[in-house]
Amino acid sequence: MRIGERGELAGRTAGHGTSGGGAARRVCGTAAMAVKRARPLGSRQGARDAAPVPRPRPRARRERPAASSHPSGWPIAPESLRPTPARGPVDHRRSTASGRRSATAARAPATPYGNDIASRVAETCAAVAAVPDLLVACGQLLPLLVEASGATRASIMLINPDTGRLVIANAFGVPVDLTGQDLPYRTRSISEWVVENQRPVILNGDIKEERFEGCDCTIESALSLPIEGFDGPVGVVNLARSTPDRVFDEEEMIAVARLCYPVGVAVERVHRALLGERLLRQLQAPADAWINTMLHEGATEARNFEFGVARVPCARDAGDLCVRIPHASGGQTLAAIDASATGVAAAVMSAFVHGMLVASATPERSAVALVARMNAALHGRLAPGGHLAMWVGQFSGSGELSYCNAGMPAPLWVPVDDNPPRALDTGGPVAGAMGQADYREETLRMLPGDLVVGASNGVVLARDGLGRTLGDHRLASLVTDLRRQPLERLTRAVCEAARSFSGRTVPADDLAVFAVRYTPND
């Protein structure tokens, strides 16, 4: 059976063979490990006895050798791993079933694995590490490996972190339509074996082992090496030469491994950049994209009430969240949440509190009881120094509002007439900071058209170039001027005012604003 089946590209390219029945096959433990040679059984039989390769024991995480610095800033292989000039021509001739190979086919020109190629690989890795596309990055790295090895076919296959399958990132000398596709898992796949065992392999001639399979008659020699990242293999490099070119040997294998030294780092960094970009976009998406808060950005109408929400996320995402819980009686529970953490930790904390609120909020449970329950649930479960600021309001269908403020900037009650806004600041300390805390609540009666407007710390504490904060007074004046505007326009205007005041397009903290208008019989 021959190597290089089309279905797996150089995963088949990783195990290429030739027509010689007595060809030798070598399997190597690492790039610097001696090659285990097979014993030919005789040219007439056209088969070989491969030395058994024991399954490697689990290895602890390796520390990379200290690397020297390239002018590009990218590490290159240390002195102990750098390529050395060939010591002279090597005779690669071997016996075959049809006789000795011709002198032309057995030629062994010097391998161009010098420091010039190593330097170009380092420069390319430094460039592709900033490219947010693995296919583009591999497309820039593979030509250098082809040039260095003189391969007629080559590929870089990476482990798809979403599926765990090998995917063809880039290829040379094989069908283009295979690039970017996951490969089906094959138990006798050479590339799968290389990745699983984290060991390179050289295959010359026909394949007679049950471990591997292949079917390409044009391949003379194949070399497959794992691409090592800091956390283990991230893929495999497959190189192949066609008949009657020279075969790969252990010296070339070590030279290719040296050239691959920065490739694994570059691929891993590109992958991490892609993953980080994906996670950041998820965190910066509207909250209702990953959890149903019953308050979409913009305007939301409910029985007896209108709601408006606007949010501008910061670069690190602070996890600000507004949650609405409707009740069959016509009442509404509204909670504004501001976590002390950022990023993923803030999202997890906000999601936990959201679940607790949905499970605990009932028309009969007061706002102060809800806050006290949240405080008891969060205390001891947050990281040291962690806490949660929140404002909880219970709105009845008749316009009665009971609220409790736990460390949030005080929302404003804005009467429909010309009376000045009033701060709703009754409550207690932030939730989760202490096991036993004293919380209080206040109850008031809203008239038709009255507003309650709340803003997060990112709005109230937005600073201009002189270090002055937007503050409660500017916020109250702005809300007073906008009290009769639609809630969607009002909330967006407050966010834009805070962003304009700070002079920053991307705020330092999340800008979140909510507004509630009492509209009975509308």
C-alpha positions in Angstrom: 0.0 0.0 0.0 1.4 3.5 -0.8 1.3 6.7 1.0 -0.4 10.1 0.5 -4.1 9.3 0.2 -6.0 12.4 -1.0 -8.5 12.5 1.8 -6.0 13.6 4.4 -3.4 15.5 2.3 0.0 15.2 4.0 -1.5 13.5 6.9 -1.1 11.1 4.1 1.8 13.2 2.9 3.3 12.5 6.4 3.6 8.8 5.4 4.8 8.8 1.8 6.5 5.8 0.3 8.2 4.6 -2.9 8.2 1.5 -5.0 11.3 -0.1 -3.5 10.4 -3.3 -1.7 13.5 -3.4 0.5 13.4 0.3 1.5 14.2 1.3 5.0 11.8 3.0 7.4 12.8 5.0 10.4 10.8 6.3 13.4 12.3 8.8 15.8 11.5 9.7 19.3 12.3 13.5 19.2 14.1 15.8 16.8 17.4 15.0 18.4 16.7 11.3 19.0 18.6 8.6 17.0 16.7 7.0 14.2 15.7 3.3 14.7 16.5 1.5 11.5 14.5 -1.4 10.1 16.1 -4.7 9.0 15.5 -5.6 5.4 14.3 -9.1 5.0 15.6 -9.4 1.5 15.0 -7.7 -1.8 13.1 -10.6 -3.3 10.4 -10.5 -0.6 9.8 -6.7 -1.1 9.0 -6.2 2.6 10.7 -4.9 5.7 10.8 -5.7 9.4 10.1 -2.4 11.2 11.6 -2.0 14.6 8.8 -1.8 17.2 8.1 1.6 18.6 6.9 1.5 22.2 4.1 3.8 23.2 5.7 6.8 25.0 5.0 7.5 28.6 3.1 10.6 29.5 5.5 13.5 29.6 5.6 16.5 31.9 5.5 19.9 30.4 8.8 20.7 28.8 10.7 23.9 29.2 12.0 25.3 26.0 15.8 25.9 25.7 16.9 29.5 26.0 16.6 31.1 22.6 18.7 33.8 21.2 17.1 37.1 20.0 16.6 37.9 16.4 16.6 41.5 15.2 12.9 41.1 14.6 12.3 40.4 18.3 11.3 36.8 17.6 13.1 33.9 19.3 15.1 31.6 17.1 16.5 28.2 17.9 19.3 28.2 20.5 22.9 27.2 19.6 22.3 23.6 20.6 19.5 23.3 18.2 20.8 25.3 15.3 21.5 23.6 11.9 25.0 22.6 11.2 26.6 22.5 7.7 26.5 19.1 6.0 29.8 17.3 6.4 29.8 16.1 2.8 27.7 14.1 0.4 25.7 11.3 1.9 25.2 8.1 -0.1 21.4 7.4 0.0 21.6 4.4 -2.4 19.8 1.3 -1.3 18.9 -2.1 -2.8 15.5 -2.5 -4.3 13.6 -5.4 -5.8 14.6 -4.3 -9.3 18.3 -3.7 -8.5 20.4 -0.9 -7.3 19.2 2.6 -7.9 20.9 4.7 -10.6 23.6 7.3 -9.6 21.3 10.1 -10.7 18.5 9.0 -8.5 20.9 8.5 -5.6 22.3 12.0 -5.7 22.4 13.9 -2.4 22.9 17.6 -2.8 23.7 19.7 0.2 20.5 20.7 2.1 19.9 24.5 2.2 19.1 24.6 6.0 21.6 27.4 6.8 21.1 30.3 9.1 19.7 32.4 6.3 16.6 30.2 6.2 16.4 30.1 10.0 16.6 33.9 10.1 13.8 34.2 7.5 11.6 31.8 9.4 12.1 33.9 12.6 11.2 37.1 10.7 8.1 35.5 9.2 7.0 34.1 12.5 7.4 37.6 14.1 5.1 38.9 11.3 2.4 36.2 11.3 2.0 36.3 15.0 0.1 39.5 14.5 -2.0 38.1 11.7 -5.5 37.2 13.1 -5.9 34.4 10.6 -4.3 31.0 11.0 -4.7 30.1 7.3 -2.9 33.2 6.2 -0.2 32.7 8.8 0.5 29.1 7.7 0.4 30.2 4.1 3.5 32.4 4.8 5.3 29.8 6.8 4.9 26.8 4.6 6.8 28.1 1.5 9.9 28.6 3.7 9.8 25.0 4.9 9.4 23.8 1.3 12.3 25.9 0.1 14.5 24.6 2.9 13.6 20.9 2.4 13.2 20.7 -1.3 9.9 19.0 -0.9 7.5 18.5 -3.8 4.5 18.2 -1.5 4.0 19.8 1.8 1.3 20.7 4.3 0.7 22.2 7.7 -2.1 20.6 9.6 -3.4 22.1 12.9 -5.6 20.8 15.6 -9.0 22.5 15.5 -9.7 23.5 19.1 -13.4 23.5 18.5 -13.6 20.0 17.2 -10.3 18.4 18.2 -9.8 17.2 14.5 -6.8 18.0 12.3 -7.5 20.7 9.8 -5.4 21.4 6.7 -4.2 25.0 7.3 -2.1 25.2 4.1 -0.7 22.9 1.5 1.7 22.8 -1.4 1.4 20.4 -4.4 -2.0 19.0 -3.4 -5.6 19.9 -4.2 -6.5 23.4 -3.0 -10.1 22.4 -2.1 -8.9 20.4 0.9 -7.5 23.5 2.7 -9.4 24.7 5.7 -11.4 21.5 6.1 -11.5 19.2 9.1 -10.2 15.7 8.4 -12.2 12.6 9.5 -10.4 10.7 12.2 -8.5 7.6 10.9 -7.0 5.1 13.3 -4.2 4.4 10.8 -3.5 8.0 10.0 0.2 8.9 10.0 -0.5 12.5 11.0 -2.7 11.4 13.9 0.0 9.0 15.1 2.6 11.8 15.0 0.4 14.2 17.0 -0.8 11.6 19.5 2.7 10.3 20.2 4.5 13.7 19.8 7.2 12.0 17.7 8.5 12.6 14.2 8.6 9.8 11.6 10.5 9.2 8.3 9.0 6.8 5.8 10.9 5.7 2.7 9.5 3.2 0.2 6.4 1.0 0.5 4.4 0.9 3.7 4.0 -2.6 5.1 2.9 -1.8 8.7 -0.5 -2.2 10.0 -0.2 1.1 11.9 -0.1 3.2 8.8 -1.8 3.3 5.4 -1.2 5.2 2.1 -1.7 4.8 -1.6 0.4 7.3 -3.5 2.9 5.7 -5.9 4.7 8.9 -6.8 6.1 9.6 -3.3 9.7 8.6 -2.7 10.2 9.8 0.8 8.1 11.5 3.5 8.8 13.3 6.7 6.2 14.2 9.4 7.0 16.2 12.5 4.8 17.5 15.3 4.5 21.3 15.7 5.1 21.9 19.4 3.6 24.8 21.3 4.1 25.8 24.9 1.2 23.6 26.0 1.9 20.6 23.7 1.5 19.8 20.0 -0.6 22.2 18.0 -0.3 20.4 14.7 2.0 18.6 12.3 4.2 19.5 9.4 4.3 17.0 6.5 7.0 17.1 3.8 7.3 14.7 0.8 9.7 14.2 -2.2 8.7 12.4 -5.4 10.6 9.7 -7.2 13.5 9.7 -8.1 14.5 12.4 -5.6 16.7 11.7 -2.6 15.1 10.4 0.6 14.9 12.1 4.0 17.4 11.2 6.6 17.8 11.9 10.3 20.1 14.9 9.8 17.5 16.6 7.6 14.8 15.7 10.1 16.7 17.5 12.8 17.3 20.5 10.6 13.6 20.8 9.8 12.7 20.5 13.5 15.1 23.4 14.2 13.3 25.5 11.5 10.0 24.6 13.2 11.2 25.9 16.5 9.4 29.3 16.2 6.6 28.0 14.1 4.8 26.4 17.0 5.1 29.5 19.0 3.8 31.7 16.2 0.8 29.4 15.5 -0.1 29.2 19.2 0.0 33.0 19.6 -2.1 33.5 16.5 -4.6 30.9 17.9 -4.7 32.6 21.3 -5.2 36.0 19.6 -8.2 34.6 17.7 -9.6 33.0 20.8 -9.1 36.3 22.7 -10.8 38.3 20.0 -13.7 35.9 19.9 -14.2 36.0 23.7 -13.9 39.8 23.8 -16.6 40.1 21.2 -18.8 37.8 23.2 -18.3 39.9 26.3 -18.9 43.1 24.5 -22.1 41.9 22.9 -25.4 43.1 24.4 -26.3 41.2 27.5 -29.4 39.7 26.0 -27.2 38.0 23.4 -26.0 35.4 26.0 -28.7 35.7 28.7 -32.3 36.8 28.6 -32.6 39.9 30.8 -36.1 40.8 29.5 -34.6 44.2 28.8 -33.3 44.7 25.3 -31.2 47.7 24.5 -33.5 50.4 23.3 -37.2 50.6 24.4 -39.3 47.9 26.0 -43.0 48.2 26.7 -44.8 46.3 29.4 -48.2 46.6 31.2 -48.3 49.9 33.0 -44.6 50.7 32.4 -42.1 51.6 29.7 -38.4 50.7 30.0 -35.3 52.0 28.2 -31.8 50.7 28.3 -28.5 51.8 26.7 -25.0 50.4 27.2 -21.6 51.2 25.9 -19.1 48.5 26.9 -15.5 49.3 27.8 -12.5 47.5 26.4 -12.2 45.1 29.4 -16.0 44.7 29.9 -17.1 45.4 33.5 -20.2 43.2 33.5 -22.9 45.9 34.0 -26.3 44.3 33.7 -30.0 45.4 33.9 -32.6 42.7 34.6 -36.4 42.9 34.5 -38.6 40.2 36.0 -42.3 40.6 35.1 -45.1 39.3 37.4 -48.6 38.1 36.7 -50.0 40.8 38.9 -48.8 43.5 36.6 -45.8 44.4 38.8 -42.2 44.4 37.7 -38.9 43.7 39.5 -36.0 45.7 38.2 -32.3 45.2 39.2 -29.2 47.1 38.0 -26.0 45.2 38.7 -22.3 46.4 38.6 -19.7 43.8 39.4 -16.3 44.7 40.9 -14.5 42.3 38.6 -13.9 42.7 34.8 -14.0 40.5 31.8 -15.0 36.8 32.2 -15.1 37.1 36.0 -17.6 39.9 35.8 -19.7 38.1 33.3 -19.8 35.0 35.5 -20.7 37.0 38.6 -23.5 38.9 36.8 -24.9 35.6 35.4 -24.9 34.1 38.9 -26.8 37.0 40.3 -29.2 37.0 37.4 -30.1 33.4 38.1 -30.5 34.1 41.8 -32.8 37.1 41.1 -35.0 35.2 38.7 -35.3 32.3 41.2 -36.0 34.6 44.2 -38.0 37.6 42.9 -41.7 37.4 43.7 -44.3 40.2 44.2 -44.5 39.3 47.8 -40.8 39.6 48.5 -39.6 43.1 49.3 -36.6 44.8 47.6 -34.7 44.8 50.9 -35.3 41.0 51.3 -33.9 40.4 47.8 -30.8 42.4 48.4 -30.2 40.7 51.8 -30.5 37.3 50.1 -28.1 38.3 47.3 -25.6 39.5 50.0 -25.8 36.2 51.9 -25.4 34.2 48.7 -22.4 36.2 47.4 -20.5 36.4 50.7 -17.7 33.8 50.7 -18.3 32.8 47.1 -16.4 35.8 45.5 -12.7 36.3 45.1 -11.0 38.2 48.0 -12.1 41.8 47.8 -14.9 41.0 45.4 -18.3 42.6 45.7 -21.4 43.6 43.7 -23.1 46.9 43.6 -26.8 46.6 42.9 -30.1 48.5 43.0 -33.3 46.6 43.2 -36.8 48.1 42.7 -40.2 46.5 43.2 -42.8 48.3 40.9 -46.5 47.5 41.6 -49.1 47.8 38.9 -50.6 50.8 40.9 -47.4 52.8 40.7 -45.9 52.0 44.1 -42.1 51.6 44.2 -40.1 50.0 46.9 -36.4 50.0 46.4 -33.1 49.2 48.1 -29.7 50.6 47.0 -26.6 48.5 47.7 -23.7 50.6 46.6 -24.9 51.8 43.2 -24.9 55.5 42.2 -28.3 56.7 43.4 -31.0 56.6 40.6 -33.1 59.7 40.1 -36.8 59.9 40.6 -37.9 62.5 38.1 -41.5 63.8 38.6 -43.6 64.5 35.5 -44.1 68.1 36.6 -41.3 70.6 37.0 -40.3 69.5 40.5 -36.5 68.7 40.8 -35.3 65.1 40.6 -34.7 63.2 43.8 -32.0 60.7 44.5 -33.1 57.2 45.5 -30.2 56.3 47.9 -31.8 54.4 50.7 -30.1 51.0 51.2 -26.8 49.7 52.6 -23.3 48.6 51.6 -22.3 46.6 48.5 -23.4 43.0 48.4 -21.0 40.2 49.2 -18.5 42.3 51.1 -19.7 41.2 54.6 -21.8 38.3 55.8 -24.1 40.4 58.0 -25.1 43.8 56.6 -27.9 46.2 57.5 -30.1 47.1 54.6 -33.1 49.4 54.5 -35.7 50.2 51.8 -38.0 53.1 50.9 -41.4 53.2 49.4 -42.9 55.9 47.2 -45.8 56.5 44.9 -45.2 57.3 41.3 -47.7 59.4 39.3 -48.4 58.7 35.6 -45.5 60.0 33.5 -43.0 59.9 36.4 -39.5 58.6 35.6 -36.8 56.6 37.4 -33.4 57.0 35.7 -30.3 55.1 36.9 -26.7 55.2 35.6 -23.7 53.1 36.4 -20.4 54.2 37.9 -18.9 54.5 34.4 -21.4 57.3 33.7 -21.3 59.2 37.0 -17.5 58.8 37.4 -16.6 59.7 33.8 -13.6 62.1 33.9 -12.6 64.9 31.5 -9.0 66.0 30.7 -8.8 68.0 33.9 -9.8 65.0 36.1 -13.3 66.3 36.9 -16.1 63.8 37.0 -19.5 64.1 35.3 -21.1 63.8 38.8 -24.6 63.6 40.1 -25.4 67.3 39.5 -24.6 67.2 35.7 -26.5 63.9 35.4 -29.5 65.4 37.1 -29.5 68.5 35.0 -29.2 66.3 31.8 -32.0 64.0 32.8 -34.3 67.0 33.7 -33.8 68.4 30.2 -34.6 65.0 28.7 -37.5 64.0 30.9 -40.2 64.1 28.2 -38.1 62.4 25.5 -38.7 58.8 24.5 -36.8 56.5 26.8 -34.6 55.0 24.1 -33.4 58.5 23.1 -33.0 59.6 26.8 -30.8 56.6 27.7 -28.6 57.0 24.6 -28.2 60.7 25.1 -26.9 60.1 28.7 -24.4 57.6 27.4 -23.2 59.9 24.6 -23.0 62.8 27.1 -20.7 60.7 29.4 -18.5 59.7 26.4 -18.3 63.2 25.1 -17.4 64.5 28.5 -14.5 62.1 28.9 -13.3 62.6 25.3 -12.9 58.9 24.9 -14.7 56.8 22.2 -14.1 53.7 24.2 -14.9 54.4 27.9 -12.7 53.3 30.8 -15.7 51.6 32.4 -19.0 50.3 31.1 -21.6 53.1 30.4 -25.0 51.7 31.4 -28.2 53.7 31.8 -31.8 52.5 32.5 -35.0 54.4 32.7 -38.6 53.4 33.8 -41.7 55.5 33.1 -45.0 54.8 34.8 -47.7 54.7 32.1 -51.0 53.2 33.5 -53.8 52.4 31.0 -51.5 53.1 28.0 
